[in-house]
């Protein structure tokens, strides 16, 4: 399978969401994402402002979560979280649908919940990813969520939080790609732990992947491409990244 370093590096949202991570861990994680030129850092909301400061001047986006991890926050609370995240420098926001309302079939509520966050994010010129938590859902729920997200013009649909009972599966990723319009991208989260898995989901049309093993995956990409760290940095500059 042919790929460039940027094909894979710019797929990775480096995840810093584990609640046991210390401030030192978060600082180191942001610096690692810059060194490896990942797509974004998805960090706990309280540290987003500092994250945006650390990423300034790089091509790595500052990202955080909304309604995380269970989606049960009120829509008003999700909107406040969105506004705060945008004020703190958030460029990509990962929101969790209200899983209870999805399973209850209250689709008007679900649509409005997503719409409010999406409109606020887009009004600020930033992007939104909508997390389904597929391990809790039936086939028909996933399809309807893809259709709603397509109608509302979200930027990504995402499989899972990484903290549910299951993560991304090839079946779910193929389903989400099939039932989402072309302009809506697909993000995998949970279970993508090595470069081969990353390349496999890329073949399905996945453009982003939440990962905590960023260093290991991108070190392997460098090894396969015979690139040193210095050569990667040099290529970044030449490519205008």
Secondary structure as UniProt FT lines:
FT   HELIX           5..9
FT   TURN            10..11
FT   STRAND          12..16
FT   TURN            19..20
FT   HELIX           23..36
FT   STRAND          40..43
FT   HELIX           45..47
FT   HELIX           48..55
FT   TURN            56..57
FT   STRAND          61..66
FT   TURN            68..70
FT   HELIX           75..87
FT   TURN            88..89
FT   STRAND          92..96
FT   HELIX           99..104
FT   HELIX           107..123
FT   TURN            124..125
FT   STRAND          127..131
FT   HELIX           134..136
FT   HELIX           139..152
FT   STRAND          156..158
FT   HELIX           170..179
FT   TURN            182..183
FT   STRAND          185..189
FT   HELIX           195..203
FT   TURN            204..205
FT   STRAND          208..211
FT   HELIX           214..225
FT   HELIX           229..239
//
